Amino acid sequence: MKQYHFDVSFLCLFMFVGMLVKSWIMETWAEDCVELLSGALGVICCLFPEESTFGYWGWSHRQWRTPPIGWTKFVGIVLVLLAAYCSFTGSKWLDEMVTG
């Protein structure tokens, strides 16, 4: 594992732990449910991109294709950043986007 992969993974995990601590101290588990679930999904995609990637059959069903691992890691990083932003600033746009 390269150093910047470790740094990014550690930063995502640190932000998610910060979200958990903030929800625990302020006792806002129910209000932060969407942010915490999005953050957990992002951490899983960031830390374990090979295991969280779904594949599909190619055009001729002779080859099993998977999305690039870097793309999965990038999506996980973005999910954690968005969830942390909404959790720490009190923004409700992620809740509105998910719940409708």
C-alpha positions in Angstrom: 0.0 0.0 0.0 1.4 3.4 -1.0 1.6 6.2 1.5 -1.1 8.4 0.0 -3.5 5.4 -0.1 -2.8 5.0 3.6 -3.2 8.7 4.3 -6.6 8.9 2.5 -7.9 5.8 4.1 -6.8 7.0 7.6 -8.4 10.4 6.9 -11.8 8.8 5.9 -11.8 6.6 8.9 -10.9 9.6 11.1 -13.8 11.7 9.7 -16.2 8.8 10.2 -15.1 8.3 13.8 -15.5 12.0 14.3 -19.1 11.8 13.0 -19.8 8.9 15.5 -18.3 10.8 18.4 -20.3 13.9 17.5 -23.5 11.9 17.3 -22.7 10.2 20.6 -21.9 13.4 22.5 -24.9 15.4 21.2 -27.2 12.3 21.3 -28.4 12.9 17.7 -28.4 9.3 16.5 -31.8 9.4 14.9 -31.3 12.8 13.2 -27.8 11.7 11.8 -28.9 8.2 10.7 -28.6 9.0 6.9 -25.3 10.7 7.4 -23.9 7.9 9.5 -25.1 5.2 7.0 -23.6 7.2 4.1 -20.4 7.6 5.9 -20.2 3.9 6.8 -20.8 3.0 3.2 -18.1 5.4 2.1 -15.6 4.0 4.6 -16.3 0.5 3.4 -15.8 1.6 -0.2 -12.6 3.5 0.7 -11.0 0.8 2.9 -12.1 -2.3 1.0 -12.5 -1.2 -2.7 -11.9 -4.7 -4.1 -14.5 -6.4 -1.8 -17.2 -3.7 -2.3 -17.1 -3.6 -6.1 -19.8 -5.4 -8.0 -19.0 -7.0 -11.4 -21.0 -7.8 -14.5 -20.7 -9.9 -17.6 -19.3 -8.5 -20.7 -21.1 -8.4 -24.1 -20.3 -11.9 -25.0 -20.6 -13.4 -21.5 -17.0 -14.7 -21.8 -15.5 -12.2 -19.5 -16.4 -11.0 -16.0 -15.8 -7.2 -15.7 -15.4 -5.1 -12.6 -15.2 -1.3 -12.4 -11.8 0.2 -11.7 -10.8 -0.1 -8.0 -9.7 3.6 -8.0 -13.2 4.7 -9.0 -14.7 2.7 -6.1 -12.2 4.3 -3.7 -13.0 7.8 -5.1 -16.8 7.3 -4.7 -16.2 6.2 -1.1 -14.1 9.3 -0.4 -16.8 11.5 -1.8 -19.5 9.8 0.3 -17.5 10.2 3.5 -16.8 13.9 2.7 -20.5 14.7 1.9 -21.7 12.8 5.0 -19.2 14.5 7.2 -20.0 18.0 5.8 -23.7 17.4 6.4 -23.2 16.0 9.9 -20.8 18.7 11.1 -22.6 21.7 9.6 -26.2 20.5 10.4 -27.2 20.6 6.7 -30.2 18.6 5.8 -29.8 18.4 2.0 -28.5 14.8 2.2 -31.5 13.7 4.2 -33.8 15.4 1.7 -32.1 13.9 -1.2 -32.3 10.3 0.2 -35.7 10.5 1.8 -37.3 12.6 -0.9 
